[in-house]
């Protein structure tokens, strides 16, 4: 089977992982109703970096903790989006209402690593039942 060889020109047209994840996490945060301050705390970056991220002037470096946390936040959004049928209002409502199983409000919980992981785990397990 022949091996495909990509020219440097072809590779230059492919978006890099950092750019894709940075754009996706901004969109996910918006859909989840998360402001820049909460996004900064969730990703472990400064508020200034979160603002630059929103404006496209900052990319989350691959192989960094903020990158891993961004992937989790994107996963949370995708899970909720699938469960809520792509509707923004129920997703934002779920994020802002106390969840007894999680012992807190998801919007507040995701600002810590343990809370983000627990919230993603909860949504993943709820999706598995569907």
Buried (B, 14 or more C-beta within 10 A) or exposed (E): EEEEEEEEEEEEEEEEBBEEBBBBBBEBBBBBBBEBEBBBBBBBBEBEBBBBBBEEEBBBEEEBEBBBBBBBBBBBBBBBBEBBEEEEEBBBEBBEEEBEEBEBBBBBBBBEBEBBBBBBEBBEEEEEEE
